[in-house]
Amino acid sequence: MTENLINFQLILTTISDGIVVVDQRGVVLYANESAERLFERGELVGKDLAVPIHSGETRQDINLIRPSGIGWAELRSAPITWDKQPAFVICVRDITERKTSDLGLHLADTVFDSTREGLMVTDSAQRIVRINPAFSEITGYSAADVLDQTPALLRSGRHDSAFYAAMWDSINVSGHWQGEVWNRRKNSEIYPQLISIDVIRDHTGRVCNYVAVLTDLSKLRSSQLELDFLAHHDPLTRLPNRLLLLSRLQHGIELAQRDGTHLALLMLDLDRFKDINDSFGHLVGDELLQLVATRLVKQVRTIDTVGRFGGDEFSVLMEDVAGAEQAARVANDIIRVLSEPYGLSSGVEVRIGASVGISIYPDNGLTPELMLQQADSALYQAKIEGRGRFAYFSESLTQAARARIDIEVRLRRAITQGELRVYYQPQVDIPSGRIVGAEALVRWQCPIEGLVPPARFITIAEATGLIGEIDDWVLRETCQQGQRWRAAGLPTLTLAVNLSAYQFLQGDISQTVAQVLRDTGYPAAFLELELTESALMQREAQAIQMLDRLKALGVRLAIDDFGTGYSSLAYLKLFPLDVLKIDKRFIDDIPAHRDDMEIVTAIIAMAHSLRLKVLAEGVENKEQLAYLQTQGCDQFQGYLTSRPVPAAEFEKLFLSGR
Ligand SMILES: Nc1nc2c(ncn2[C@@H]2O[C@@H]3COP(=O)(O)O[C@H]4[C@@H](O)[C@H](n5cnc6c(=O)[nH]c(N)nc65)O[C@@H]4COP(=O)(O)O[C@H]3[C@H]2O)c(=O)[nH]1
């Protein structure tokens, strides 16, 4: 072997590239050691490596499928002559490492650009060398704006130099810092962000870069603030909720205790809100609640807290009040402004009322819970007294509340155990002086208390829904009694029965009436149903429909207690009524008060013009009757003739009066 040949062989065995000679079919004729290491297939000579061979000189990258894993190789091949035969020499270079790091870099680039956190890389002198799109989105700065600048560009001025000094101390000592920083966007907006800074060192430990990851906290903060807000406020009106009001109440009590001042808690409930909500829908209801909230806030001082407890329940906490009277004045003003008409966006105008319950610290309650409870009881009392008014809490109110619950329990029993009675009060035709009918009035024959008048239990029955059963029973009992009288030979009397607003507006009362008339056989024309103004006013459209249905049965319809509500005579034209009953209040003052007398005269005249019969209630003396007679009033009812009496007594009265 020549020296050159020996040298070549040495070169072939020592170089790190693999050298392979293949024949034209690709079968290996020669392979050096590096090639065998690279392919990991042992002795290569005689094997087909399945590498692509081209006739010219080529260079290409191929995958190496090897037992240790997939790698990459760069192939360069050239045609040669081997043992006088055409062959190819292939130089195989392992480029797995380079390829992998190329891929890694590509991946890193993609991650860098697509991450939602802002990324900023500076060199060791803190000049910005690279940012990602999220950085621009957060800060408003483009790459051109910030390259070669220092991050001081982002400073808001909210942190002092000690803050930055501590930050750099941490970076220099531990290579890392993380914290919240207020920065300034390009549009000058200052915003909070979470910044995490890391130092990148080369293999000698020298700092070559700083990398900062920026997270914008402003959105997170605002949603956190919103969550926090919603935990303490009513979402619809944005007023404080029960939780916040109780905590302000607690705080207010502490201050009042310290300063020796008074505190008032007002609980409010909207009258007729439910009707409006039911008839116009929830959207209108919601709008109305918002309008109520606005009026309330306007009405009170800035130091007072208006809250909404849900539904149509609002509250007002008044701190440092002069005393119970000031609270009452505010309550009165609130009732007044809330009763003014509301113009809704749909063009509809609605009216509601409000009732208010008041509890005063320290006169009534000493703790928030107690004050709340007492204001609630007072509110209940206000509603019982006729709505649209306020009531204080007091010990007597508490007693009344307890008695109320007691009555409710006993009343339920009374209905099932047959303790109810119907009393009849004669209705007299004024021109002839004859009894022509009777009003049926319920009584409760209580085994403990004796005869209980309806004033003691009707409102409770209404509040609990028991009134439905009571009214049904009174109706049936009255018609049965009417039939008994007819059977006994008495002329058919007009029997008037009260229908509560509750019963009138719940379900279909006309079906019940029709059923009772069928069952008892009492002629419809002699049954008169009395409704109060407020029942008719509550849901006008529904009321008219219901009255039409009742009218179709042939019964008579009367409006009771006329003059106590808001309705005008013109309003009455809407309803198919037969009788108007003038409230006792107007009769009481005859002949003392000219005003009331004139009202009575006007009511009679106008009712007649609407072709309604007029009945005066609560006539107690002859003067009253004489006046009514001169005014052409048709009928009366009152102690002058008789108090309400049991059926047997009424019968005697009737027979004696004939
Ligand atoms: N001071 C005085 N009072 C007179 C005179 N004449 C009649 N009264 C009273 O005035 C009330 C008239 O009945 P109302 O206005 O329908 O007022 C009724 C009515 O609204 C309600 N009520 C009575 N029975 C029923 C019933 O069966 N169902 C319903 N829903 N309510 C009823 O309870 C209210 C009170 O009933 P009562 O206590 O029976 O009271 C009766 C009657 O006893 C008088 O000359 N002087």
The ligand as an SDF file (V2000), in Angstrom:
LIG
                    3D

 46 52  0  0  0  0  0  0  0  0999 V2000
 -121.4980   51.9800   63.6180 N   0  0  0  0  0  0  0  0  0  0  0  0
 -122.3660   51.4840   62.7680 C   0  0  0  0  0  0  0  0  0  0  0  0
 -122.0440   50.4140   62.0360 N   0  0  0  0  0  0  0  0  0  0  0  0
 -122.9870   49.9340   61.1750 C   0  0  0  0  0  0  0  0  0  0  0  0
 -124.2410   50.5030   61.0520 C   0  0  0  0  0  0  0  0  0  0  0  0
 -124.9280   49.8020   60.1320 N   0  0  0  0  0  0  0  0  0  0  0  0
 -124.1050   48.8170   59.6840 C   0  0  0  0  0  0  0  0  0  0  0  0
 -122.9370   48.8730   60.3370 N   0  0  0  0  0  0  0  0  0  0  0  0
 -121.7740   48.0410   60.1450 C   0  0  0  0  0  0  0  0  0  0  0  0
 -121.1250   48.3950   58.9410 O   0  0  0  0  0  0  0  0  0  0  0  0
 -120.5860   47.2730   58.2910 C   0  0  0  0  0  0  0  0  0  0  0  0
 -121.1230   47.2180   56.9360 C   0  0  0  0  0  0  0  0  0  0  0  0
 -120.5310   46.2520   56.2270 O   0  0  0  0  0  0  0  0  0  0  0  0
 -119.3980   46.4920   55.1700 P   0  0  0  0  0  0  0  0  0  0  0  0
 -119.2520   47.9260   54.8450 O   0  0  0  0  0  0  0  0  0  0  0  0
 -119.6420   45.5710   54.0510 O   0  0  0  0  0  0  0  0  0  0  0  0
 -118.0650   46.0680   55.9840 O   0  0  0  0  0  0  0  0  0  0  0  0
 -117.8560   44.7540   56.3370 C   0  0  0  0  0  0  0  0  0  0  0  0
 -117.2070   43.9450   55.2880 C   0  0  0  0  0  0  0  0  0  0  0  0
 -116.2710   44.7230   54.5960 O   0  0  0  0  0  0  0  0  0  0  0  0
 -116.4840   42.9080   56.0830 C   0  0  0  0  0  0  0  0  0  0  0  0
 -117.2620   41.6600   56.0590 N   0  0  0  0  0  0  0  0  0  0  0  0
 -118.2920   41.2700   56.8490 C   0  0  0  0  0  0  0  0  0  0  0  0
 -118.7120   40.0650   56.4590 N   0  0  0  0  0  0  0  0  0  0  0  0
 -117.9580   39.6770   55.4110 C   0  0  0  0  0  0  0  0  0  0  0  0
 -117.9110   38.5120   54.5650 C   0  0  0  0  0  0  0  0  0  0  0  0
 -118.6980   37.5640   54.6750 O   0  0  0  0  0  0  0  0  0  0  0  0
 -116.9710   38.4910   53.5800 N   0  0  0  0  0  0  0  0  0  0  0  0
 -116.1080   39.5260   53.4090 C   0  0  0  0  0  0  0  0  0  0  0  0
 -115.2070   39.4340   52.4130 N   0  0  0  0  0  0  0  0  0  0  0  0
 -116.1140   40.6130   54.1710 N   0  0  0  0  0  0  0  0  0  0  0  0
 -117.0420   40.7020   55.1590 C   0  0  0  0  0  0  0  0  0  0  0  0
 -116.3360   43.3360   57.3910 O   0  0  0  0  0  0  0  0  0  0  0  0
 -116.8580   44.6570   57.4660 C   0  0  0  0  0  0  0  0  0  0  0  0
 -117.4270   44.9210   58.8310 C   0  0  0  0  0  0  0  0  0  0  0  0
 -118.5320   44.1630   59.0480 O   0  0  0  0  0  0  0  0  0  0  0  0
 -119.4220   44.3960   60.3230 P   0  0  0  0  0  0  0  0  0  0  0  0
 -118.5630   44.4420   61.5300 O   0  0  0  0  0  0  0  0  0  0  0  0
 -120.5020   43.4040   60.2780 O   0  0  0  0  0  0  0  0  0  0  0  0
 -119.9560   45.8140   60.0850 O   0  0  0  0  0  0  0  0  0  0  0  0
 -121.0010   46.0850   59.1740 C   0  0  0  0  0  0  0  0  0  0  0  0
 -122.1880   46.6140   59.9250 C   0  0  0  0  0  0  0  0  0  0  0  0
 -122.4130   45.9730   61.1660 O   0  0  0  0  0  0  0  0  0  0  0  0
 -124.5330   51.6510   61.8490 C   0  0  0  0  0  0  0  0  0  0  0  0
 -125.6220   52.2300   61.7950 O   0  0  0  0  0  0  0  0  0  0  0  0
 -123.5690   52.0930   62.6830 N   0  0  0  0  0  0  0  0  0  0  0  0
  1  2  1  0
  2  3  2  0
  2 46  1  0
  3  4  1  0
  4  5  2  0
  4  8  1  0
  5  6  1  0
  5 44  1  0
  6  7  2  0
  7  8  1  0
  8  9  1  0
  9 10  1  0
  9 42  1  0
 10 11  1  0
 11 12  1  0
 11 41  1  0
 12 13  1  0
 13 14  1  0
 14 15  2  0
 14 16  1  0
 14 17  1  0
 17 18  1  0
 18 19  1  0
 18 34  1  0
 19 20  1  0
 19 21  1  0
 21 22  1  0
 21 33  1  0
 22 23  1  0
 22 32  1  0
 23 24  2  0
 24 25  1  0
 25 26  1  0
 25 32  2  0
 26 27  2  0
 26 28  1  0
 28 29  1  0
 29 30  1  0
 29 31  2  0
 31 32  1  0
 33 34  1  0
 34 35  1  0
 35 36  1  0
 36 37  1  0
 37 38  2  0
 37 39  1  0
 37 40  1  0
 40 41  1  0
 41 42  1  0
 42 43  1  0
 44 45  2  0
 44 46  1  0
M  END
$$$$
